């Protein structure tokens, strides 16, 4: 089955698409600081790559897949102090997801999968809430990268928690949008092994408090496009697995 980008379709093409077994994938990210070397839209670049890779796997299994335009704005409190970061209330995103889901359901699409690449704790909490108490008849599937069972399948840097604008994220952007990486800057950045996940558990609320005064954590100089391609492939597999598990639970 083909993968469809909803925004590229006409309404008549959507009308004529088999929506009885359709899955809509919603990429979600943030506009926020990602060090001096990666673009503000890094999370959305990663989320869209995940969505495309997962969509292809699901389409190969015979599902109709619609990739939706991404959500760009959400809670980004950790990066609020950095120019260019645009944060909105996390509850706004939860409500928006439910309203998007209701619109899809009205047109016969009953599964909405969230491809999320933004790990702000308020944002993650809102996405988890969004999977519950949604419109009757709609199943919302979230691939939660912060869950230990998921995180341990990702890269060693990701598992340290020092993975904002580091090797993990930088590699994906190199694979997907290499022209947006300031490679000379990235090559000269010192490693920053401070763990964001530990900082969150300790009650820190900003990148600066967490030990990232330039809004990056991890090993940015070690990012490679090859690692990024492997990571995208794995993220797609994980997303497809989450959707299939959700579909089985729905039956």
N, C-alpha and C positions, 0 to 999 in steps of 0.2 A: 504494500500500500504506500502511496506517496505521503510525504510530510507537507502540510499546508501552513503557510504563514498567513494568519487571518487578515492582517492589514493589507496584504497584497491581493486578496480575493475580492471579487464582486459579491453583492448580496445574492445574486442568482446562483453563483458557483457554490456559495455556502448552502443555499436551499437544496441544491442537487447533490450535496455530499451526504454520504451515509453517516448520520449522526447517532445511530442507535448504539454503536459500540465506540463512540468517539471519546478521546481524551484531550482536554485542553491543557496546555502547559503554560504557566505564567512565570516568566523570569522576574526575579525580585532582587533589587540591590539598593544602593544608596549613592548619593552624590556627596562624597566626603574625602578628606585628605588621605592620600596614600603615599606618604613620603615625598621627597623632592624629585622622584624619578618616575612615578606611575601616575596616570591620569585620575582625576576625581571620579570618573565613571568606571573604575576598575571592577567594582562588584557587579555591575550590570554586564560588562564584557564577559565575566566568568559565568554569570547566571545564564546569559544567552548561549554561551558555548555548551554549558551543561544541558540546556533545554534542547538544543539541536542534536546533540549526541544521544540523549535519552529518547528523543522523538524518533530518530532513525531506527533505534533498536525496537521500539514499540511498533513502528510501522512494519518492520520486517516480520513481526509476529502477527501481522494481520489487523492491527488496530488503525482506525482513522485518527490522525493526530493533528491538532491545531495548535500552532505556537502563537501565543498572544503577544501583543506589544507589552513591553516590560513596565513594571512599576519602578520609577526612579527615586522616589522620595519616601523616606521613613525616618524613624528615630536614629539620630547619629550623635548622641550626646558626648561620646568620648572624643569626637573630633570637632565639637562646636567652636573651639577657640581658633581653629585654623581657617583662614580666608578661603572661600569657595565652598565650604561645607554648607549644605542646605538640609536642615533637619525639620521634620514635622512630627506631630504626636503619633506615637505608635498605635494608639487606638484608631486613628484615622485610617491606617493601613488595614487594620482588622476589619473595619466597617467596609472599606473599599473592596476587599477580597470577597466579603459576603455579597456585596451588591454586584460585583462582576460575576460571581457564581450564580446568583439569581437570574441574571440576564442570560447566561449560558443555558441554564436549566430551562428557561422559557422557550429556548430554541432546540431543545432536545439533547443537550450535552450534559451528562450527569456526573462526570468525573473531572475535577479540576486538580491538577498537580502543580505544586509550587516548587520551582527551581530557584532556591535562595542561596546567595553567596555573601550575605551581610550578617555578621555574627554579633552585632551589638546586643547585649542581654535584654534590653527592653523590646527590641525588635523581635528577637527570637520568642520571647514570651507572647507577644502579640500574634505571631504566626501560629504558635501552638494553640492559642485560644481560638484562632480562626478555624482550626480544624474541627472545633466543636460548636454546637449550637448554630450551625449554618442553615441555609434553606432546606426544608424537608425534601428529601429525594436527591440531594446533591452530596457527593462524597468528595471531601477535600483531602488530598494526600500531600504531606510535607516530608521531604527528605531533609532531616535535621542533622546537619553536619557536626553539631556539637554533641550528639549522642555517642557514648564510648564505642558502641558496636559499629558505628559508621566511621568515626575518627580513626580507629585503629587500622582501617583499610586504606587510609590516605597516607601521605608522605610522612617521613620521620619529622620534618620540621613542623608540619601541621600538628602532629601529636604532642609537640613540646608546648603548644599554646603561643609560641613566639612566631606568629604567622600572618601578621598584617603587613602587606606591602613587602614581604620578604621573598624567599625563594619560591614558595608555593604559589603565591599570587602573581609574582613577577614572571614566573615561567609560563603561566596560562596567558598572560597578556602578550608575552613574546611570541607565543604560538598563534594567537588570534589577531592581535593588532600590533605587530612589531614596531610600526612607525610611531606609536604613541609612547614607547618606552625611551626614556632619556638614558641610553645605554652608558654613555660616558660617566654620568652621575652615578648610576647604579654600580658600576665597576669600582668606584672609589669609596663606596659606603662601607663603614665598619659593620661587622656583625653586631646585632643587638639581641642577645638571648633572653631578654626579659620576657616572661610569660604573661600574656594578657589574661589567660584563663585563671592563673593564680592571682593576678591583680584584682580581677573581678570578685573572686572568692574572698579576698581581703578587704573588699569594700571600696576599692579605688574606682573613680568615676570619670577620669579623663586619661588621654594618652600620656600627657605629661606626668601625671601622678603614677602611671603604670610603668614609667621609665622609657617613654618614647617621645622625647621633645621634638623630634622631626617627623612624627607620625609614621614611623616604620618600626617593625619588629622582625627579627629573624635574620636571614642571611641573603640579602638582596643580590649581592655580587655573584652568587652561585646559581642564579636562575638561568635556565636554558629552555629553548623552544622545544627540544625533545622531551624534557620532563613535562612541559606544559601540555604537549599532545597526549602523553600518557595519562596525565591527570584528567584531562577533558574526557578521554575515553572511559576512565574509571568512574568519573562523576556521572556520565551518561548511563553506565551500567547500574550504578546505585539508584539513580532516579527511576530507571525502568523497573528495577526490582521492587521499589517501593510502590509503584503504580500497579504492578501485577499483584502484589500482596494485597493492595487495597481493593482491587477488582475481585479477587477471590473472596475477600471478607464480605464484599457487597452481595455476592450471589447467595 
